[in-house]
Amino acid sequence: MPKMKSNRAAKKRFRLTGTGKVRRNHAYARHILTKKTPKRKRALRQTSIVKAEDTPRIKRMLSA
């Protein structure tokens, strides 16, 4: 049986933490930034943890 292939799109968007949680970047930080406040733009730079309900699906895509 061949190896499982990871979903390349998911691999570019998500990373696993040391404890096995899935980390992601925020959306809405790419363009139309003039109307967004500096505070909001700073917050969008930070990563966040994927919800527990979605984590198994993403981990399966990452083959982890």
C-alpha positions in Angstrom: 0.0 0.0 0.0 1.5 3.4 -0.9 2.0 6.2 1.5 -0.8 8.7 2.2 -0.3 12.0 0.5 -0.9 15.2 2.5 -3.2 17.9 1.1 -0.7 20.5 -0.2 -3.1 23.4 0.2 -3.7 22.5 3.9 0.0 22.0 4.5 0.6 25.6 3.3 -2.1 27.0 5.6 -1.8 25.0 8.9 0.9 24.0 11.3 0.9 21.7 14.2 2.0 22.9 17.7 4.1 20.8 20.0 1.0 19.7 21.9 -0.8 18.6 18.7 -3.1 21.5 18.2 -3.5 23.1 14.8 -2.4 26.7 14.3 -3.7 29.0 11.5 -3.4 32.5 10.3 -6.2 35.0 10.3 -8.1 36.0 7.1 -8.8 39.6 6.0 -5.2 40.9 6.4 -4.2 41.0 2.7 -5.8 44.1 1.1 -8.2 46.9 1.8 -6.2 47.7 4.9 -6.8 51.5 4.9 -10.2 51.2 6.6 -9.0 48.8 9.2 -7.7 50.2 12.5 -4.0 49.6 13.4 -5.2 47.6 16.4 -7.2 45.3 14.2 -4.4 44.8 11.8 -2.0 44.0 14.6 -4.4 41.4 15.9 -4.8 39.8 12.4 -1.0 39.2 12.3 -1.2 36.8 15.2 -1.9 33.1 14.7 -4.8 31.4 16.4 -5.8 27.8 17.2 -8.2 25.9 15.1 -11.5 24.9 16.8 -11.5 21.4 18.3 -14.4 20.4 16.0 -12.3 21.1 12.9 -9.0 19.7 14.1 -9.5 16.0 13.2 -10.4 16.9 9.6 -7.3 19.1 9.2 -5.0 16.6 10.8 -6.3 14.0 8.4 -5.5 16.4 5.5 -2.0 16.9 6.9 -1.5 13.1 7.3 -0.3 13.7 10.9 
